[in-house]
Amino acid sequence: MVLELRDICKDYARGKMKVPVLHHIDLSVEEGEYVAIMGPSGSGKTTLMNLIGCLDVPTSGKRILRGEDLDGLSDDRLADLRNREIGFVFQAADLLPGMTALENVALPLTYRGVKKKERLQRAKEMLERVGLGDRLDHKPNQLSGGQCQRVAIARAMVGNPSLLLADEPTGALDTQSGEQVMELFHHLNQEGVTIIMITHSSEVAACAQKTYLIRDGRIQTGGSR
Amino acid sequence: MIENIGLSIQGIWNHKLRSLLTMLGIIIGIASIIAIVSTIKGTNEQIKQQLIGAGNNVVTVQLSQGDSPFEMQYTAKPDGVPVISEDTRTRLAQVDGAVDASLYTQRTYVDGLIYCGNTGFSGTLRGIDSHYFGVNGYNVYLGRGFSQQDYDSYKKVAILDQSAAGSIFPGQNPLGKVIEIKQEPFTIIGVVALSSTYEPKVETLEDYYTYVGNDSGAVYIPSAQWPLVAQFDEPQIVDIQAATTDDMTVVGKDAAEIINANLTVKQDSNIAYKSNDVLERARNLQQLANATNQQLVWIASISLLVGGIGVMNIMLVTVTERTREIGLKKAIGARRSRILWQFLTEAAVLTSLGGIIGVLTGIGLAQIVSRVSGSPTAISVPATALAVVFSMLIGIVFGLMPAVKAANLNPIEALRRE
């Protein structure tokens, strides 16, 4: 089991009102699974992603990542967990503009204290794996949207995380680049990477093995195809 | 850390204009402080140098009555003050920090003492021993110096310094000419000049009295001839050359003590040898100059404060601009402390750079001031180092608040920002 959510609730305080966003969510993701979480905007899927990604804490419920209970962990411990266990891919690739593709990919390893030489070597291998071995020294503004997103995926993957967490990774891409990125996810999953994909598009969700539909903060359907 | 510094420099380079404007306050502050400090230091060196002369580090120990020198030409020789013997001179030359000592007697500005034909010369007349020129840094420029024979056989010979030669024999070769001292003919055998020429810079009347005083030239005769032109057994003045400028005060005091031990003056007569402490005079003048300049430094410091606030302002803007970057870094595992350090380093690098530019500008400014006003400047190395360190501290102090703000950003909020 990579991830287990048990009876997760999340409320936001808006003034004095408590606005519930997630209601009693149960979710478990096995090693090597490719899970899509689908829902319209405002359904709570981003909140769910933040909870899975150790960026936020639930109002109640239990989260277990790789056997570790995430309750009450310190800020620094959570940062380390994000660094080691989770690879984020956001809608906008969010590469640092001043750095080359190689340096961008190597960034998470910096936070882990990996030596520069090894860091760049691993980043290079990872970029080759996503098919950008010839773009190592390009800055983000010299890369296309699809390429940027692949660099972002390489950055997410460089630390061998337990979980690749993608939030609308194709949302900002044209169809063709989107397809290429989806292909890359598929490919990574085939190599054994566990993926959770947050999306509102059923087309994207269709690539996953399991799709959960989330609506008004509740998981409505779940199942494999 | 080194990487952080590298990234910061890159960031500064990417925003050249903004960085320059941010640094401006620091640059102006540091530059004015460096300029002021350099000018102060230059002025101080000047005061010290002008009072002490060409750096021969000579301290004069002279018989004094109270605080003023005992004037032999007006008063009779005081009782109980013996002539300083050659043995004592040797002891004086061996005082800690002393190089050599010379004994001499002198008359200053005595009209009718020296004549050349019908023209009088009212400079200084000195009866000197064989150490005098060495101690005071004179070289024989024309002719020769006094030989042992001149002393032993009471030769009536004289040596002029350059200004005396110039005023008594303008445009002529003085060698072999005869001058009359107290109606006695003395043959000029040489002209001496300071080995390191040093011209005090005189701009005001005050400068003139402070630095130049009695520079109308001097005529030297062997000390053996002194009884002929003045009196027997006149107690001498001692010039002691110290090894360094800073030794001068101590050497002078020690020497005075040795000489005073031989005095048998009455208890209440307040006659004693005293060292003419130019260093102390220099210090007094320096303090005066420092006091005014210190206030200028405070005013310049305000510019540093303003500069610091400017840095804080721009760092806050930077944090806001880079909110998303901070969110992303946190998402991929940057700890809070890392974000904090990143921004602190950036602020510190920015202000340090401003400090370095400021120091260079300040040095340039000091040179300009020196050119325009003619006063010298001296770059103070500790002051420049301090300035750079201080500007770095400004970055850390004023960068702290923005850095803390960045470190405490909630990654969810930060990532939501476009």
Interface residues (C-beta under 8 A of the other chain):
Chain A: N50 G53 L55 D56 D75 D76 A79 D80 R82 N83 R84 F88 F90 A92 D94 L96 G98 L107 P108 T110 Y111 R112 K116 R155 A156 G159
Chain B: E3 L7 Q10 G11 N14 R324 E325 L328 K329 K330 A331 I332 G333 A334 R335 R336 S337 R338 P411 I412 L415 E418
